[in-house]
Amino acid sequence: MSTASKVTLLATTIGSLAIIWNVHSRQVEDRASLHQGIIKDIERQEKKKIENQYKLVQQQELAKLYKKAEKRDAEQ
């Protein structure tokens, strides 16, 4: 095997390993990014759930006040 072929083999091996490492690194980063997206979605859903519960309580209180006002008006 000549020196030129050995150098070519070494260069292509190093290049291939570099490409494989780069692709693997990007896949790991993409998975982490996707996982963060899921976590953010869950947090957003929980926040919206709490906000909706708060609005429901407010609506229930307003409904009670409205019924009291109707009852008061009916008695007059």
Secondary structure by P-SEA (a helix, b strand, c coil): ccaaaaaaaaaaaaaaaaaaaaaaaaaaaaaaaaaaaaaaaaaaaaaaaaaaaaaaaaaaaaaaaaaaaaaaaaac
